[in-house]
Amino acid sequence: MSRTIIVTDRAPQAIGPYSQAVKVDKTIYASGQIPLDPATGELVPGDIATQARRVFDNLQAVVDAGGGTFSDVVRVTIYLTNLGNFGDVNGVMMEYFKPPYPARATVGVASLPRGAQVEVDLVAVLD
């Protein structure tokens, strides 16, 4: 088994004791990303769509650093502080993913780090 820690400055640095992602053989396990600007480490201002785009941009940078693309993503988990934002986040996700879509779960949560409205993690399997 080959295990590699994925690190990129194109995504925010971890704000706790975890890695941005871990690659095991051909599988990338990306940690949850919240809408932090990688340059400043600050939460991006704006509505849920703006925050979701930042999250997916961050995840795309991590997957890229692991040698993959979003077409390699097989599983996504979305955490929302307001499930009323489900439709808006779906719309943003469709900007980043094309059919066939990855498997997905959406979970309503009471709160997220730094007051974020959305967090997303994913698993990608490289060809």
MOPAC internal coordinates of N, CA, C and O (Angstrom, degrees):
PM7 1SCF
backbone

  N    0.0000 0     0.00 0     0.00 0    0    0    0
  C    1.4492 1     0.00 0     0.00 0    1    0    0
  C    1.5229 1   108.80 1     0.00 0    2    1    0
  O    1.2310 1   121.27 1   -48.44 1    3    2    1
  N    1.3255 1   115.17 1   131.56 1    3    2    1
  C    1.4551 1   121.91 1   177.70 1    5    3    2
  C    1.5268 1   108.74 1  -103.68 1    6    5    3
  O    1.2310 1   120.32 1   -53.34 1    7    6    5
  N    1.3282 1   116.99 1   126.66 1    7    6    5
  C    1.4697 1   121.95 1  -178.77 1    9    7    6
  C    1.5142 1   109.04 1  -125.53 1   10    9    7
  O    1.2310 1   121.13 1   -55.07 1   11   10    9
  N    1.3585 1   115.44 1   124.93 1   11   10    9
  C    1.4622 1   121.74 1  -178.28 1   13   11   10
  C    1.5242 1   109.08 1  -131.35 1   14   13   11
  O    1.2310 1   120.67 1   -43.94 1   15   14   13
  N    1.3157 1   116.32 1   136.06 1   15   14   13
  C    1.4588 1   121.28 1   174.11 1   17   15   14
  C    1.5242 1   107.87 1   -86.40 1   18   17   15
  O    1.2310 1   120.78 1   -50.75 1   19   18   17
  N    1.3251 1   116.11 1   129.25 1   19   18   17
  C    1.4692 1   121.30 1   179.96 1   21   19   18
  C    1.5226 1   108.58 1   -97.55 1   22   21   19
  O    1.2310 1   121.35 1   -51.71 1   23   22   21
  N    1.3270 1   115.02 1   128.29 1   23   22   21
  C    1.4651 1   121.76 1   179.03 1   25   23   22
  C    1.5198 1   108.06 1  -136.74 1   26   25   23
  O    1.2310 1   120.69 1   -46.86 1   27   26   25
  N    1.3234 1   116.29 1   133.14 1   27   26   25
  C    1.4626 1   120.66 1   174.96 1   29   27   26
  C    1.5174 1   109.34 1  -143.72 1   30   29   27
  O    1.2310 1   120.69 1   -35.21 1   31   30   29
  N    1.3176 1   116.28 1   144.79 1   31   30   29
  C    1.4669 1   120.02 1   175.73 1   33   31   30
  C    1.5287 1   111.29 1   -84.83 1   34   33   31
  O    1.2310 1   120.04 1   179.33 1   35   34   33
  N    1.3401 1   117.52 1    -0.67 1   35   34   33
  C    1.4697 1   122.01 1   176.25 1   37   35   34
  C    1.5318 1   111.85 1   -83.17 1   38   37   35
  O    1.2310 1   120.90 1   177.06 1   39   38   37
  N    1.3295 1   115.88 1    -2.94 1   39   38   37
  C    1.4684 1   122.30 1   174.73 1   41   39   38
  C    1.5193 1   107.04 1  -130.63 1   42   41   39
  O    1.2310 1   120.26 1   -22.53 1   43   42   41
  N    1.3338 1   117.11 1   157.47 1   43   42   41
  C    1.4646 1   119.15 1  -179.22 1   45   43   42
  C    1.5243 1   111.74 1   -60.81 1   46   45   43
  O    1.2310 1   121.34 1   -34.48 1   47   46   45
  N    1.3123 1   115.05 1   145.52 1   47   46   45
  C    1.4575 1   119.73 1   174.64 1   49   47   46
  C    1.5215 1   108.83 1   -69.24 1   50   49   47
  O    1.2310 1   120.62 1   -27.53 1   51   50   49
  N    1.3045 1   116.42 1   152.47 1   51   50   49
  C    1.4631 1   121.51 1  -179.95 1   53   51   50
  C    1.5284 1   110.14 1   -57.26 1   54   53   51
  O    1.2310 1   120.79 1   -40.36 1   55   54   53
  N    1.3371 1   116.10 1   139.64 1   55   54   53
  C    1.4684 1   120.29 1   178.69 1   57   55   54
  C    1.5276 1   110.91 1  -102.33 1   58   57   55
  O    1.2310 1   121.17 1  -161.05 1   59   58   57
  N    1.3182 1   115.37 1    18.95 1   59   58   57
  C    1.4570 1   121.41 1   178.70 1   61   59   58
  C    1.5208 1   109.24 1  -160.62 1   62   61   59
  O    1.2310 1   120.67 1     9.97 1   63   62   61
  N    1.3211 1   116.33 1  -170.03 1   63   62   61
  C    1.4666 1   120.52 1  -177.71 1   65   63   62
  C    1.5364 1   111.98 1   -82.82 1   66   65   63
  O    1.2310 1   120.86 1  -109.86 1   67   66   65
  N    1.3312 1   115.97 1    70.14 1   67   66   65
  C    1.4598 1   121.59 1   178.15 1   69   67   66
  C    1.5238 1   108.98 1  -153.01 1   70   69   67
  O    1.2310 1   120.80 1   -13.72 1   71   70   69
  N    1.3206 1   116.07 1   166.28 1   71   70   69
  C    1.4600 1   122.51 1   177.72 1   73   71   70
  C    1.5224 1   109.60 1   -98.05 1   74   73   71
  O    1.2310 1   120.44 1   -25.02 1   75   74   73
  N    1.3220 1   116.76 1   154.98 1   75   74   73
  C    1.4661 1   119.95 1   175.03 1   77   75   74
  C    1.5246 1   109.65 1   -58.02 1   78   77   75
  O    1.2310 1   120.78 1   139.58 1   79   78   77
  N    1.3176 1   116.12 1   -40.42 1   79   78   77
  C    1.4639 1   121.35 1   176.78 1   81   79   78
  C    1.5242 1   108.59 1  -163.69 1   82   81   79
  O    1.2310 1   121.94 1   -20.20 1   83   82   81
  N    1.3173 1   113.89 1   159.80 1   83   82   81
  C    1.4638 1   121.69 1   173.89 1   85   83   82
  C    1.5199 1   106.99 1  -127.38 1   86   85   83
  O    1.2310 1   121.26 1   -48.44 1   87   86   85
  N    1.3294 1   115.20 1   131.56 1   87   86   85
  C    1.4604 1   120.91 1   177.63 1   89   87   86
  C    1.5181 1   107.56 1  -106.69 1   90   89   87
  O    1.2310 1   120.84 1   -57.73 1   91   90   89
  N    1.3091 1   116.00 1   122.27 1   91   90   89
  C    1.4587 1   122.24 1   177.06 1   93   91   90
  C    1.5208 1   106.78 1  -117.07 1   94   93   91
  O    1.2310 1   120.91 1   -66.20 1   95   94   93
  N    1.3131 1   115.87 1   113.80 1   95   94   93
  C    1.4555 1   121.91 1  -173.51 1   97   95   94
  C    1.5343 1   108.67 1    53.24 1   98   97   95
  O    1.2310 1   119.04 1    67.11 1   99   98   97
  N    1.3322 1   119.43 1  -112.89 1   99   98   97
  C    1.4634 1   121.51 1  -177.87 1  101   99   98
  C    1.5242 1   112.87 1  -105.76 1  102  101   99
  O    1.2310 1   120.36 1  -164.27 1  103  102  101
  N    1.3250 1   116.92 1    15.73 1  103  102  101
  C    1.4627 1   120.45 1  -177.77 1  105  103  102
  C    1.5225 1   110.37 1  -114.40 1  106  105  103
  O    1.2310 1   120.85 1   -49.54 1  107  106  105
  N    1.3408 1   115.98 1   130.46 1  107  106  105
  C    1.4636 1   122.65 1   176.34 1  109  107  106
  C    1.5234 1   108.08 1  -105.03 1  110  109  107
  O    1.2310 1   120.83 1   -55.16 1  111  110  109
  N    1.3306 1   116.02 1   124.84 1  111  110  109
  C    1.4578 1   123.01 1   174.92 1  113  111  110
  C    1.5259 1   107.00 1  -107.92 1  114  113  111
  O    1.2310 1   120.42 1   -76.83 1  115  114  113
  N    1.3260 1   116.81 1   103.17 1  115  114  113
  C    1.4634 1   121.00 1  -176.89 1  117  115  114
  C    1.5239 1   109.82 1   -91.57 1  118  117  115
  O    1.2310 1   120.80 1   -49.80 1  119  118  117
  N    1.3136 1   116.08 1   130.20 1  119  118  117
  C    1.4616 1   121.50 1   175.49 1  121  119  118
  C    1.5167 1   110.00 1   -65.96 1  122  121  119
  O    1.2310 1   121.20 1   -19.58 1  123  122  121
  N    1.3143 1   115.32 1   160.42 1  123  122  121
  C    1.4525 1   120.49 1   178.36 1  125  123  122
  C    1.5188 1   111.39 1   -60.40 1  126  125  123
  O    1.2310 1   121.32 1   -42.96 1  127  126  125
  N    1.3134 1   115.08 1   137.04 1  127  126  125
  C    1.4597 1   121.93 1   175.83 1  129  127  126
  C    1.5221 1   108.34 1  -114.03 1  130  129  127
  O    1.2310 1   121.45 1   -44.69 1  131  130  129
  N    1.3122 1   114.84 1   135.31 1  131  130  129
  C    1.4540 1   121.41 1   170.23 1  133  131  130
  C    1.5243 1   106.64 1  -107.15 1  134  133  131
  O    1.2310 1   119.32 1   -10.76 1  135  134  133
  N    1.3270 1   118.90 1   169.24 1  135  134  133
  C    1.4711 1   120.33 1  -172.93 1  137  135  134
  C    1.5280 1   114.24 1   -77.82 1  138  137  135
  O    1.2310 1   121.43 1  -114.26 1  139  138  137
  N    1.3210 1   114.88 1    65.74 1  139  138  137
  C    1.4593 1   120.15 1   176.06 1  141  139  138
  C    1.5190 1   109.62 1   -96.07 1  142  141  139
  O    1.2310 1   120.80 1   -41.50 1  143  142  141
  N    1.3098 1   116.08 1   138.50 1  143  142  141
  C    1.4618 1   122.40 1   173.84 1  145  143  142
  C    1.5293 1   106.67 1   -72.67 1  146  145  143
  O    1.2310 1   119.56 1   -56.60 1  147  146  145
  N    1.3434 1   118.45 1   123.40 1  147  146  145
  C    1.4601 1   119.32 1  -177.86 1  149  147  146
  C    1.5302 1   113.45 1   -63.27 1  150  149  147
  O    1.2310 1   119.85 1   152.59 1  151  150  149
  N    1.3148 1   117.88 1   -27.41 1  151  150  149
  C    1.4704 1   120.84 1  -178.39 1  153  151  150
  C    1.5196 1   112.32 1   -75.31 1  154  153  151
  O    1.2310 1   120.44 1   143.39 1  155  154  153
  N    1.3330 1   116.76 1   -36.61 1  155  154  153
  C    1.4680 1   119.82 1  -174.56 1  157  155  154
  C    1.5176 1   113.99 1  -109.23 1  158  157  155
  O    1.2310 1   120.43 1   159.99 1  159  158  157
  N    1.3350 1   116.79 1   -20.01 1  159  158  157
  C    1.4581 1   120.27 1  -175.29 1  161  159  158
  C    1.5184 1   113.27 1    75.20 1  162  161  159
  O    1.2310 1   120.54 1  -171.79 1  163  162  161
  N    1.3345 1   116.58 1     8.21 1  163  162  161
  C    1.4650 1   121.46 1  -178.29 1  165  163  162
  C    1.5264 1   110.64 1   -98.64 1  166  165  163
  O    1.2310 1   121.24 1   -28.41 1  167  166  165
  N    1.3241 1   115.24 1   151.59 1  167  166  165
  C    1.4521 1   121.87 1   175.72 1  169  167  166
  C    1.5268 1   109.37 1   -63.95 1  170  169  167
  O    1.2310 1   119.95 1   -48.10 1  171  170  169
  N    1.3437 1   117.71 1   131.90 1  171  170  169
  C    1.4583 1   119.73 1   178.82 1  173  171  170
  C    1.5237 1   109.18 1   -73.29 1  174  173  171
  O    1.2310 1   120.23 1   -41.52 1  175  174  173
  N    1.3206 1   117.16 1   138.48 1  175  174  173
  C    1.4671 1   119.42 1   176.80 1  177  175  174
  C    1.5228 1   109.73 1   -76.45 1  178  177  175
  O    1.2310 1   120.85 1   -19.44 1  179  178  177
  N    1.3091 1   115.99 1   160.56 1  179  178  177
  C    1.4542 1   119.25 1   173.32 1  181  179  178
  C    1.5076 1   113.27 1   127.17 1  182  181  179
  O    1.2310 1   121.93 1     1.53 1  183  182  181
  N    1.3211 1   113.92 1  -178.47 1  183  182  181
  C    1.4541 1   121.46 1  -177.12 1  185  183  182
  C    1.5301 1   110.69 1   -77.10 1  186  185  183
  O    1.2310 1   120.90 1     0.62 1  187  186  185
  N    1.3244 1   115.89 1  -179.38 1  187  186  185
  C    1.4577 1   120.96 1  -176.56 1  189  187  186
  C    1.5261 1   111.70 1   -62.33 1  190  189  187
  O    1.2310 1   119.55 1   144.01 1  191  190  189
  N    1.3369 1   118.47 1   -35.99 1  191  190  189
  C    1.4628 1   120.33 1   179.64 1  193  191  190
  C    1.5296 1   110.74 1   -65.15 1  194  193  191
  O    1.2310 1   120.42 1   138.07 1  195  194  193
  N    1.3210 1   116.81 1   -41.93 1  195  194  193
  C    1.4681 1   121.06 1   177.72 1  197  195  194
  C    1.5200 1   110.49 1   -62.43 1  198  197  195
  O    1.2310 1   120.85 1   135.25 1  199  198  197
  N    1.3330 1   115.98 1   -44.75 1  199  198  197
  C    1.4594 1   119.79 1   179.28 1  201  199  198
  C    1.5319 1   111.06 1   -65.04 1  202  201  199
  O    1.2310 1   120.04 1   138.46 1  203  202  201
  N    1.3211 1   117.52 1   -41.54 1  203  202  201
  C    1.4667 1   120.47 1  -179.70 1  205  203  202
  C    1.5292 1   110.99 1   -64.31 1  206  205  203
  O    1.2310 1   120.12 1   139.59 1  207  206  205
  N    1.3226 1   117.38 1   -40.41 1  207  206  205
  C    1.4722 1   119.79 1   177.64 1  209  207  206
  C    1.5293 1   111.09 1   -60.89 1  210  209  207
  O    1.2310 1   120.21 1   138.70 1  211  210  209
  N    1.3258 1   117.20 1   -41.30 1  211  210  209
  C    1.4638 1   119.86 1   178.65 1  213  211  210
  C    1.5289 1   110.32 1   -63.52 1  214  213  211
  O    1.2310 1   120.61 1   139.38 1  215  214  213
  N    1.3313 1   116.44 1   -40.62 1  215  214  213
  C    1.4634 1   120.51 1   178.65 1  217  215  214
  C    1.5268 1   110.23 1   -61.27 1  218  217  215
  O    1.2310 1   120.20 1   131.54 1  219  218  217
  N    1.3419 1   117.23 1   -48.46 1  219  218  217
  C    1.4605 1   119.37 1  -178.84 1  221  219  218
  C    1.5282 1   111.65 1   -68.47 1  222  221  219
  O    1.2310 1   119.42 1   146.63 1  223  222  221
  N    1.3295 1   118.71 1   -33.37 1  223  222  221
  C    1.4683 1   120.57 1   173.95 1  225  223  222
  C    1.5337 1   110.13 1   -62.27 1  226  225  223
  O    1.2310 1   120.63 1   136.81 1  227  226  225
  N    1.3297 1   116.41 1   -43.19 1  227  226  225
  C    1.4644 1   120.33 1   178.58 1  229  227  226
  C    1.5217 1   110.80 1   -61.90 1  230  229  227
  O    1.2310 1   120.58 1   133.93 1  231  230  229
  N    1.3277 1   116.50 1   -46.07 1  231  230  229
  C    1.4677 1   119.89 1  -179.91 1  233  231  230
  C    1.5235 1   111.31 1   -65.01 1  234  233  231
  O    1.2310 1   120.44 1   141.82 1  235  234  233
  N    1.3195 1   116.77 1   -38.18 1  235  234  233
  C    1.4589 1   119.84 1   178.58 1  237  235  234
  C    1.5327 1   110.29 1   -61.61 1  238  237  235
  O    1.2310 1   120.27 1   140.71 1  239  238  237
  N    1.3203 1   117.09 1   -39.29 1  239  238  237
  C    1.4696 1   121.01 1   178.16 1  241  239  238
  C    1.5258 1   110.68 1   -63.52 1  242  241  239
  O    1.2310 1   120.33 1   140.07 1  243  242  241
  N    1.3163 1   116.97 1   -39.93 1  243  242  241
  C    1.4676 1   120.88 1   179.99 1  245  243  242
  C    1.5258 1   110.46 1   -68.05 1  246  245  243
  O    1.2310 1   120.37 1   134.34 1  247  246  245
  N    1.3233 1   116.90 1   -45.66 1  247  246  245
  C    1.4650 1   120.39 1   179.22 1  249  247  246
  C    1.5274 1   110.15 1   -63.21 1  250  249  247
  O    1.2310 1   120.23 1   137.61 1  251  250  249
  N    1.3370 1   117.16 1   -42.39 1  251  250  249
  C    1.4675 1   121.21 1   176.50 1  253  251  250
  C    1.5299 1   110.45 1   -57.22 1  254  253  251
  O    1.2310 1   120.30 1   135.11 1  255  254  253
  N    1.3280 1   117.03 1   -44.89 1  255  254  253
  C    1.4641 1   121.50 1  -179.02 1  257  255  254
  C    1.5240 1   111.59 1   -63.11 1  258  257  255
  O    1.2310 1   120.67 1   154.26 1  259  258  257
  N    1.3236 1   116.32 1   -25.74 1  259  258  257
  C    1.4600 1   120.76 1   177.26 1  261  259  258
  C    1.5211 1   113.52 1   -87.83 1  262  261  259
  O    1.2310 1   120.37 1  -178.46 1  263  262  261
  N    1.3346 1   116.90 1     1.54 1  263  262  261
  C    1.4578 1   120.96 1   178.20 1  265  263  262
  C    1.5130 1   114.35 1    90.40 1  266  265  263
  O    1.2310 1   120.21 1  -164.78 1  267  266  265
  N    1.3351 1   117.21 1    15.22 1  267  266  265
  C    1.4602 1   120.21 1  -178.11 1  269  267  266
  C    1.5085 1   112.99 1  -118.05 1  270  269  267
  O    1.2310 1   121.52 1     2.66 1  271  270  269
  N    1.3242 1   114.70 1  -177.34 1  271  270  269
  C    1.4524 1   123.18 1   174.40 1  273  271  270
  C    1.5257 1   107.38 1  -135.14 1  274  273  271
  O    1.2310 1   120.77 1    -7.96 1  275  274  273
  N    1.3120 1   116.13 1   172.04 1  275  274  273
  C    1.4632 1   118.81 1   178.54 1  277  275  274
  C    1.5272 1   112.19 1   -66.49 1  278  277  275
  O    1.2310 1   119.36 1   161.74 1  279  278  277
  N    1.3232 1   118.82 1   -18.26 1  279  278  277
  C    1.4653 1   119.61 1   175.20 1  281  279  278
  C    1.5302 1   111.19 1   -69.81 1  282  281  279
  O    1.2310 1   120.15 1   165.13 1  283  282  281
  N    1.3345 1   117.32 1   -14.87 1  283  282  281
  C    1.4669 1   122.16 1   177.24 1  285  283  282
  C    1.5287 1   112.57 1   -87.79 1  286  285  283
  O    1.2310 1   119.76 1   171.34 1  287  286  285
  N    1.3219 1   118.06 1    -8.66 1  287  286  285
  C    1.4637 1   121.72 1  -176.26 1  289  287  286
  C    1.5264 1   109.99 1   -72.02 1  290  289  287
  O    1.2310 1   121.14 1   -50.71 1  291  290  289
  N    1.3481 1   115.42 1   129.29 1  291  290  289
  C    1.4631 1   121.04 1  -179.19 1  293  291  290
  C    1.5263 1   112.60 1  -111.97 1  294  293  291
  O    1.2310 1   120.00 1   162.03 1  295  294  293
  N    1.3291 1   117.61 1   -17.97 1  295  294  293
  C    1.4666 1   120.76 1  -175.98 1  297  295  294
  C    1.5159 1   109.55 1  -149.95 1  298  297  295
  O    1.2310 1   120.64 1   -45.86 1  299  298  297
  N    1.3437 1   116.38 1   134.14 1  299  298  297
  C    1.4600 1   123.34 1   178.08 1  301  299  298
  C    1.5258 1   107.61 1  -131.40 1  302  301  299
  O    1.2310 1   120.83 1   -42.21 1  303  302  301
  N    1.3214 1   116.02 1   137.79 1  303  302  301
  C    1.4679 1   120.43 1   170.71 1  305  303  302
  C    1.5163 1   107.59 1  -122.72 1  306  305  303
  O    1.2310 1   121.18 1   -52.79 1  307  306  305
  N    1.3332 1   115.35 1   127.21 1  307  306  305
  C    1.4619 1   122.40 1   179.94 1  309  307  306
  C    1.5178 1   108.32 1  -111.81 1  310  309  307
  O    1.2310 1   120.80 1   -47.94 1  311  310  309
  N    1.3134 1   116.07 1   132.06 1  311  310  309
  C    1.4656 1   122.75 1   177.34 1  313  311  310
  C    1.5220 1   107.39 1  -113.87 1  314  313  311
  O    1.2310 1   120.47 1   -56.11 1  315  314  313
  N    1.3386 1   116.70 1   123.89 1  315  314  313
  C    1.4582 1   121.59 1  -178.21 1  317  315  314
  C    1.5236 1   110.24 1  -123.52 1  318  317  315
  O    1.2310 1   120.90 1   -43.13 1  319  318  317
  N    1.3311 1   115.88 1   136.87 1  319  318  317
  C    1.4684 1   119.48 1   174.48 1  321  319  318
  C    1.5202 1   111.17 1   -79.59 1  322  321  319
  O    1.2310 1   120.18 1   165.34 1  323  322  321
  N    1.3233 1   117.26 1   -14.66 1  323  322  321
  C    1.4669 1   121.81 1   177.93 1  325  323  322
  C    1.5210 1   107.89 1  -140.14 1  326  325  323
  O    1.2310 1   120.15 1   -73.16 1  327  326  325
  N    1.3304 1   117.32 1   106.84 1  327  326  325
  C    1.4620 1   119.96 1  -179.02 1  329  327  326
  C    1.5238 1   112.31 1   -66.62 1  330  329  327
  O    1.2310 1   119.84 1   170.07 1  331  330  329
  N    1.3120 1   117.91 1    -9.93 1  331  330  329
  C    1.4570 1   121.42 1   171.79 1  333  331  330
  C    1.5226 1   112.23 1   -64.88 1  334  333  331
  O    1.2310 1   120.19 1   163.28 1  335  334  333
  N    1.3361 1   117.25 1   -16.72 1  335  334  333
  C    1.4699 1   122.35 1   178.53 1  337  335  334
  C    1.5272 1   112.81 1   -88.42 1  338  337  335
  O    1.2310 1   120.37 1  -176.67 1  339  338  337
  N    1.3306 1   116.91 1     3.33 1  339  338  337
  C    1.4643 1   122.77 1  -176.94 1  341  339  338
  C    1.5312 1   111.71 1   -51.50 1  342  341  339
  O    1.2310 1   119.79 1   130.08 1  343  342  341
  N    1.3181 1   118.01 1   -49.92 1  343  342  341
  C    1.4656 1   121.75 1  -177.80 1  345  343  342
  C    1.5131 1   113.24 1   -63.33 1  346  345  343
  O    1.2310 1   120.63 1   138.23 1  347  346  345
  N    1.3420 1   116.40 1   -41.77 1  347  346  345
  C    1.4664 1   119.71 1   179.71 1  349  347  346
  C    1.5258 1   111.17 1   -64.40 1  350  349  347
  O    1.2310 1   120.39 1   139.12 1  351  350  349
  N    1.3268 1   116.87 1   -40.88 1  351  350  349
  C    1.4660 1   120.38 1   179.41 1  353  351  350
  C    1.5313 1   110.07 1   -68.91 1  354  353  351
  O    1.2310 1   119.88 1   143.00 1  355  354  353
  N    1.3337 1   117.84 1   -37.00 1  355  354  353
  C    1.4641 1   120.46 1   174.53 1  357  355  354
  C    1.5250 1   110.50 1   -57.32 1  358  357  355
  O    1.2310 1   120.59 1   135.00 1  359  358  357
  N    1.3335 1   116.48 1   -45.00 1  359  358  357
  C    1.4567 1   120.55 1   179.55 1  361  359  358
  C    1.5128 1   112.38 1   -59.75 1  362  361  359
  O    1.2310 1   120.42 1   137.17 1  363  362  361
  N    1.3259 1   116.80 1   -42.83 1  363  362  361
  C    1.4671 1   120.72 1   178.31 1  365  363  362
  C    1.5246 1   110.15 1   -66.36 1  366  365  363
  O    1.2310 1   120.49 1   136.74 1  367  366  365
  N    1.3292 1   116.67 1   -43.26 1  367  366  365
  C    1.4694 1   119.56 1  -179.37 1  369  367  366
  C    1.5289 1   110.80 1   -58.08 1  370  369  367
  O    1.2310 1   120.29 1   143.23 1  371  370  369
  N    1.3312 1   117.05 1   -36.77 1  371  370  369
  C    1.4654 1   120.72 1  -179.85 1  373  371  370
  C    1.5319 1   112.04 1   -68.97 1  374  373  371
  O    1.2310 1   119.64 1   163.82 1  375  374  373
  N    1.3306 1   118.29 1   -16.18 1  375  374  373
  C    1.4642 1   121.23 1   173.59 1  377  375  374
  C    1.5300 1   111.06 1   -74.31 1  378  377  375
  O    1.2310 1   120.28 1   154.93 1  379  378  377
  N    1.3356 1   117.08 1   -25.07 1  379  378  377
  C    1.4633 1   122.52 1  -174.16 1  381  379  378
  C    1.5241 1   113.48 1  -104.11 1  382  381  379
  O    1.2310 1   119.91 1   153.86 1  383  382  381
  N    1.3278 1   117.77 1   -26.14 1  383  382  381
  C    1.4613 1   122.27 1  -176.59 1  385  383  382
  C    1.5156 1   110.07 1  -120.92 1  386  385  383
  O    1.2310 1   120.97 1   -35.33 1  387  386  385
  N    1.3127 1   115.74 1   144.67 1  387  386  385
  C    1.4634 1   122.86 1   177.02 1  389  387  386
  C    1.5308 1   108.42 1  -119.26 1  390  389  387
  O    1.2310 1   120.22 1   -24.69 1  391  390  389
  N    1.3359 1   117.18 1   155.31 1  391  390  389
  C    1.4659 1   119.45 1   177.48 1  393  391  390
  C    1.5304 1   110.33 1   -59.17 1  394  393  391
  O    1.2310 1   119.83 1   -33.30 1  395  394  393
  N    1.2937 1   117.92 1   146.70 1  395  394  393
  C    1.4626 1   126.31 1    -3.14 1  397  395  394
  C    1.5357 1   110.00 1   -76.21 1  398  397  395
  O    1.2310 1   121.03 1   -48.52 1  399  398  397
  N    1.3128 1   115.63 1   131.48 1  399  398  397
  C    1.4585 1   121.72 1  -177.06 1  401  399  398
  C    1.5188 1   111.32 1   -72.42 1  402  401  399
  O    1.2310 1   120.43 1   -25.11 1  403  402  401
  N    1.3393 1   116.79 1   154.89 1  403  402  401
  C    1.4678 1   119.21 1   175.42 1  405  403  402
  C    1.5304 1   110.52 1   -70.34 1  406  405  403
  O    1.2310 1   120.85 1   -17.52 1  407  406  405
  N    1.3157 1   115.97 1   162.48 1  407  406  405
  C    1.4622 1   120.34 1   170.62 1  409  407  406
  C    1.5247 1   107.36 1   -63.65 1  410  409  407
  O    1.2310 1   120.72 1   -26.63 1  411  410  409
  N    1.3598 1   116.23 1   153.37 1  411  410  409
  C    1.4565 1   117.83 1  -175.35 1  413  411  410
  C    1.5159 1   111.34 1  -154.51 1  414  413  411
  O    1.2310 1   121.53 1   -29.65 1  415  414  413
  N    1.3154 1   114.67 1   150.35 1  415  414  413
  C    1.4592 1   122.24 1   168.61 1  417  415  414
  C    1.5199 1   106.92 1  -129.55 1  418  417  415
  O    1.2310 1   120.87 1   -34.01 1  419  418  417
  N    1.3193 1   115.94 1   145.99 1  419  418  417
  C    1.4612 1   121.60 1   173.83 1  421  419  418
  C    1.5196 1   106.73 1  -122.89 1  422  421  419
  O    1.2310 1   120.95 1   -50.60 1  423  422  421
  N    1.3256 1   115.78 1   129.40 1  423  422  421
  C    1.4558 1   121.92 1  -173.74 1  425  423  422
  C    1.5244 1   109.33 1  -124.19 1  426  425  423
  O    1.2310 1   120.61 1   -50.38 1  427  426  425
  N    1.3152 1   116.43 1   129.62 1  427  426  425
  C    1.4570 1   120.73 1   173.18 1  429  427  426
  C    1.5213 1   109.48 1   -82.70 1  430  429  427
  O    1.2310 1   120.74 1   -47.73 1  431  430  429
  N    1.3280 1   116.19 1   132.27 1  431  430  429
  C    1.4639 1   121.41 1  -178.81 1  433  431  430
  C    1.5261 1   109.84 1  -129.65 1  434  433  431
  O    1.2310 1   120.96 1   -23.43 1  435  434  433
  N    1.3246 1   115.77 1   156.57 1  435  434  433
  C    1.4661 1   120.29 1  -178.86 1  437  435  434
  C    1.5256 1   112.22 1   -70.90 1  438  437  435
  O    1.2310 1   120.32 1   141.64 1  439  438  437
  N    1.3265 1   116.99 1   -38.36 1  439  438  437
  C    1.4650 1   120.14 1  -179.66 1  441  439  438
  C    1.5219 1   109.06 1  -160.80 1  442  441  439
  O    1.2310 1   121.56 1   -15.69 1  443  442  441
  N    1.3319 1   114.62 1   164.31 1  443  442  441
  C    1.4611 1   122.74 1   178.17 1  445  443  442
  C    1.5223 1   108.48 1  -132.12 1  446  445  443
  O    1.2310 1   119.97 1   -19.08 1  447  446  445
  N    1.3431 1   117.67 1   160.92 1  447  446  445
  C    1.4584 1   120.13 1   179.19 1  449  447  446
  C    1.5261 1   112.77 1   -54.63 1  450  449  447
  O    1.2310 1   121.30 1   -36.05 1  451  450  449
  N    1.3057 1   115.12 1   143.95 1  451  450  449
  C    1.4673 1   124.03 1   175.15 1  453  451  450
  C    1.5300 1   113.95 1    60.61 1  454  453  451
  O    1.2310 1   119.85 1  -162.83 1  455  454  453
  N    1.3188 1   117.90 1    17.17 1  455  454  453
  C    1.4524 1   120.78 1   178.79 1  457  455  454
  C    1.5182 1   114.43 1    77.96 1  458  457  455
  O    1.2310 1   120.26 1  -163.65 1  459  458  457
  N    1.3287 1   117.11 1    16.35 1  459  458  457
  C    1.4668 1   120.57 1   179.15 1  461  459  458
  C    1.5238 1   110.08 1   -63.91 1  462  461  459
  O    1.2310 1   121.43 1   -26.66 1  463  462  461
  N    1.3348 1   114.87 1   153.34 1  463  462  461
  C    1.4577 1   121.22 1   176.54 1  465  463  462
  C    1.5279 1   112.07 1   -93.50 1  466  465  463
  O    1.2310 1   120.43 1   162.23 1  467  466  465
  N    1.3415 1   116.78 1   -17.77 1  467  466  465
  C    1.4593 1   120.94 1  -174.26 1  469  467  466
  C    1.5248 1   109.73 1  -147.19 1  470  469  467
  O    1.2310 1   121.38 1   -35.42 1  471  470  469
  N    1.3225 1   114.97 1   144.58 1  471  470  469
  C    1.4599 1   122.98 1   171.78 1  473  471  470
  C    1.5223 1   106.53 1  -139.46 1  474  473  471
  O    1.2310 1   120.66 1   -35.39 1  475  474  473
  N    1.3304 1   116.34 1   144.61 1  475  474  473
  C    1.4597 1   120.82 1  -179.78 1  477  475  474
  C    1.5220 1   108.74 1  -138.58 1  478  477  475
  O    1.2310 1   120.99 1   -43.35 1  479  478  477
  N    1.3360 1   115.71 1   136.65 1  479  478  477
  C    1.4626 1   120.60 1   168.78 1  481  479  478
  C    1.5188 1   107.73 1  -123.79 1  482  481  479
  O    1.2310 1   120.51 1   -12.61 1  483  482  481
  N    1.3309 1   116.64 1   167.39 1  483  482  481
  C    1.4564 1   118.75 1  -177.99 1  485  483  482
  C    1.5108 1   111.59 1  -157.30 1  486  485  483
  O    1.2310 1   121.96 1   -13.36 1  487  486  485
  N    1.3397 1   113.85 1   166.64 1  487  486  485
  C    1.4633 1   123.64 1   173.79 1  489  487  486
  C    1.5156 1   106.91 1  -128.26 1  490  489  487
  O    1.2310 1   120.49 1   -46.34 1  491  490  489
  N    1.3230 1   116.66 1   133.66 1  491  490  489
  C    1.4599 1   122.56 1   177.52 1  493  491  490
  C    1.5280 1   108.60 1  -126.14 1  494  493  491
  O    1.2310 1   121.01 1   -37.62 1  495  494  493
  N    1.3265 1   115.66 1   142.38 1  495  494  493
  C    1.4653 1   121.37 1   176.70 1  497  495  494
  C    1.5177 1   107.02 1  -119.78 1  498  497  495
  O    1.2310 1   121.27 1   -60.71 1  499  498  497
  N    1.3386 1   115.18 1   119.29 1  499  498  497
  C    1.4625 1   120.89 1  -176.62 1  501  499  498
  C    1.5190 1   110.89 1   -81.36 1  502  501  499
  O    1.2310 1   120.95 1   -37.04 1  503  502  501
  N    1.3288 1   115.80 1   142.96 1  503  502  501
  C    1.4737 1   120.55 1   177.55 1  505  503  502
  C    1.5101 1   109.90 1   -73.62 1  506  505  503
  O    1.2310 1   120.10 1   180.00 1  507  506  505

